[in-house]
């Protein structure tokens, strides 16, 4: 939802931290949208004796930022408060129950929000989160933001997007008297689960999880495997619209071998998605475990060599008229490593090269598809 700007706002909000054996970084950008409606949470060490637990989340707001911003500050406390004192970490089922109850509690609490000028606040927000205990990961999702786990160099888990066309979601929508048109709830809302969005939660005789839009999260528990777990990525659909799970996993792994600055890696993800055509707000949180890829001298040298290679290609095309599109297809096969290529193309100083990537059929997205291997 929302109108677009004449040019994107590319300033970024960043943060980073560490604790409980984790390191994290995050980046968010308004991009082409008129407003910034994303928010995030990064908390290492939880209250009530859960000092060795951590919580990270991304919220993708729509029709305003109020719900997303409120959830970023208060969802965790509602989850903790929903469990009996000291029982949140007592068992896997207690965690799942506490998370679900926390979502329903905060959703009911926010229903009382009102804009003095316009009455009921009509904003809503997705929420995707990971709750980390010493032995378990709890992936939490409500909406179409997404989380993935990279384990042993591969995507081993990702959350499922809640879309109106999903048969289970569609059945609930229809049972509540609604319809799915043009892949949207009543032809309007593109997600079938969210916090807020109270215009879609007023069907009499239906409980909170039976409404057109449900605030109920899905919670997935995965045991931690310290010798294999590498990192978790949380991101809004502004990222996933232009990068697949496998592409983003390979991209992050490659950049971690070049830099241990997690803010920088997240910035490169956001910039790459902007150049790949994302028109939405973009937010990404990267949480690294001790077994995450480490900076490699060989990879750093390869990356520097790739910079030089691209600079030489740019110089060759600096004075080529815009009507002549430079051939960049060979770059996808360059032995210096494809996974580092996309970032460098995004930062290419040549307007001609950028023009070819933006307006020619050979975009960075097609380069991903044509490369024989992500190295």
N, C-alpha and C positions, 0 to 999 in steps of 0.2 A: 504494500500500500504506500501511497505517497507520490508526490511529484518529484521531478528531477531538476538538478541544477544545470546551468550552461557549461560548467566545467567542474570536475570533482574536487572536493576538499580532501587533500592528501595528508594533512597534518595527522599525526598519530598520538594516541595515548598509550603509554607503556608502563609496565611495572615488572618487577622480578623479586624473587626471594628464595629462601631455602629453609629446610628444617625437616626433621623426621626422616632423614636420608633421602630427601627429595630436593630437586631444584625446579623452579618454574619461571616462565616468562610469559608475557602476554602483549598483544598489540590489538588496537582497534582503530578503525578509520571510518569517517562519515561517508566518503566516496561521493557518488552521484546523487544521493538522496538529499532532499531539502532539510531534513532533520536527522540528528543522530538518536536512534531509538534503542541501540544495544546497551547492555550493561554486563557486568561480570562480578564474580566473587573469587577471592583466593585467600584461604585461611589455613594456616599451618598450626595445628594445636587447637583442639576443641574444648569447651567447658565441661564441667561435671566429671572430671577424672579421665577425660579422653584426650590427654595431652599428646599421645602418640597417634592420633587420628588427624586427617586433613580433609579439606573440602574445597573443591573448585567447581565453578559453574559459569555458563554463558547464557544470557537472556536476550532474546531477539524480540524487541517490542514492535508493535504495529498499532496504528491509529493513535500514536502518542507514546511517550516514554515513561509515564507515571508508574505503571505496573512493573515494568522491567526494573526501573530504579528502586522501587520499594522492595521487590524480591531480592535484589542484589544485596540489600542491607539486612533483610529480616527473614528470608526463607530458612536459613540455617537455624536460627533461634526457634522458629516454629517447629522444625523437625525435632530438635533436641527436646523442646518442651512437650511434644506430643507423646513421648515415651515416659513411662513411670520413672521416677528418680533413680538414676544409676543403671537403668535397664536397657538403654539404647544399644550398648555394645555387648549385651549378654548372650545373644545368639543371632544367627543370620536372619531368622524369621522376625526377631524383635526389631532389627534394623529395617527390614522391608516394611514392616507394619508402621514403624515410626516415620519413615519417609512418606509413605502414602498418607498417613494422618496429618503430617505437617503440611503437605500440599493442599489437602482439603481445608485445613484450618486457616491457612493464609488466604486461600481463595475466598472463603466466607468472610474473613476479616476485611478484605479489601472491597467487598461489595458495598460497604458503607461509605467509601470515598465518593466525594461529590465535588464537582467544579462549581464554585459559587455563581459563575456566569451561565454555564450551560447545563447544569444539573448533573446527572450520572456520568461518571468518567467512563468513556467507551474504549479505552485502550486495553490492549491485551499483550501477552508475551509468551513465547515458548520458554522452556527451561531445559537445559541439558547439563548434567553434573556428574562428578565422580566423587564418591566418599571413600577414602582410603583408610583402612585399619592396618595394623601390622601384618595381618594374615589374609585380608580379603580386599577386593575392589568391588564397590557397588556402583554400577552405572545406572544413572537415573535419567529418564527422558520423558518429556511432555511437549509434543509438537514436532517440528521438522528441523530443529537444530540437531547436531549429531556429535557423537563421541566415538573414538576408535582407540583400540589398544594395539600397539606394535610390540610383538613378542617374537624373539628369535628372528629378527629381520623381516617379518611378515605381518600383515594385518590379521590378527587372530580373533578380533571381536569388533563389531560396530553396532550401535543402537539402530533401531528401526524408526524411520520417519512416520509420523502420524498424519496421513493424508486422507482427505474425504473419500477418495476412490478405493481405498483399502476395503475389502469386503466386510470385515468386522466393524470398521468405523462407519461405513455406509449403512449397515444394518441399524446401528444405534441411532444415526441421524434420522433415518426414515421412521424408526419406531417413535421418535420424538416429534414426528409430524413435519420434518424438514425434507429437503431434497438435495441431491448433488448435481449441480449443473456447471458446465465448463470446469470440472475438477475442483469446484469450490462448494462450501456449505451455503445452500440457498443462493448459489451463483455469486457469492461475495467473498467469504473467508477461505483462504487457501490451506488452513490447517484444521484438523479435527479435534485436537487437544491443545489446550492453552490455559494459562492463568489469566484472570480478567475476562474480557469479552462478554460482559453480562447481558448484552442484547441477545446472546445465543444461549442464555441459561435461565430462562424464565418460563419454561413449559410446566404448567401446573400438573401435579400428580407424578412428576418425575423427580428422582433423587439427583444429587449433584453429578453422579457419574453416568446418568442416563440422559443428560441434556444434549442438545445439538452439538455443543462443544464441551468436552469433559476436561476437568482439571486433574484427572487421575494419572499419575505417572506410571510408567513401566520401570521396574527395578530388576536389574540383572546382577547376580553375585558371581564373581569369578575369583577363585583362590589365587593368591599371588605366587609367582614362581621367580624368586630373586635372581636366579642364574640365567633367566631368559627374558624377563620383562625389561623393555627398553624405554618406552614412553607412552603417554596418553595425550591425545589431541582432542580438545573441545572446540567446536566452531559453529557459527551460525550458517544459515543457508547461503549467505553471500559468498562463502568459501566453497561450499559443496556444489553450488550451481555450476562451477567451472572446473573443479578438480574432483576426481574420483577418490575413493578411499586409498586405493593402491598408489595412485599418483602422489597424493599428499604424503603418504608414509614414505615412499621412496625419496621424495623431495626433502623432507625433514631429515631423514637419515643422512642424505648426501651433505646437507648444510651443516649438520652436527660434526661431520668429519673435517670441516673447514673452520668452524668457529664454535666456541663454547659459550658465546654470548646469546642466551636464549631470547632476549628481547630482539636482537638483530635477526635471528632465525625467524621469529614471528613476523617481524617487519617484512622480511623477504617473502614470506607466504602471502601477506596482505598485498604487497606491491605486485607480485606475480598474478594474483587473482584479479586485481584491477586491470592489468594489462591484458589479461585473458578475456576481459569483457564483462566482469561482474558489475552490475548496476546497483547493488544493494549496499547497505551498511555492512562492514566486515569486521568480525572479531574472532580472535583465535587465542586459546590458552594452551600452552605446551608444558606438560609435567614430565620431567625426566627422572627415571629410576637410576640407581647406581650403574646398571648394566647398559645404559644408553651409549650409542656410538661416541667414541672419543676423537679428538682432533688428531689427524694423522699428518705427519710431515710430508709424506708422499702425496696425499690428497691436496694439501695446501699448495704444494709445488704445481701439481696438475691444474689446480684452480688458477694460479698465477699464469701458467702457460696458456690456459684457455682465455684469460683476459687479453693477453698479447695477441692471440690468434684472432679474437673478435675485433680488437682494435685495428688490426691489419685489414680485416674484411670491411670494416667501417670506412677506413681511409680510401679503399678502392672504390667505394660507392658514394663518397661525399658529394661529388659533382655530377652524379647521374640525375638526369631530369626525372621529375616525379612520374612522368608517363612511362618510364622504364623501371620495371620492378626488379630489384636485384635478386639473384638466385641464392636463397639461403637454405635450400633443401639439403645441401651437402653437410651442413652443420650438424644435422641430426645423427649423422654417421661418423662424426669426428672421433678419433681414438682417445681424445682427452677426457671423454666421459660425458654422456648425454645429460645425466641428472644435474650437472652444474650449469648446463647450457641455458636453461630457461631463465634463471635468475639474471645471468649476464645479458641476455637479449632484452630483458625488461629494463635494464639500466643503460642500454646502448645509447651513446650520445648522438648517433646519426639520425636525423629526422627521416632520411630515406629508408634506413633499415626499420625504424619504428613504424613508418608508414606502411611498409610491406607487411609487417607483422599484424598491423591493425586492420588494414583494408584489403589485403590480398587473401586469396583462398588458403594460402599456406600460413596459418596462424600458429601461435604457440600450442594451441590445443591439437592441431593436426600434427605438429611435430611430436607431441606425446604419442599420438597414435601410430605414426610411421616409424618411430625408432624401434629397432629390432630388440633392444634390451635396455632396461634401466640399470646403469652401472653404478 
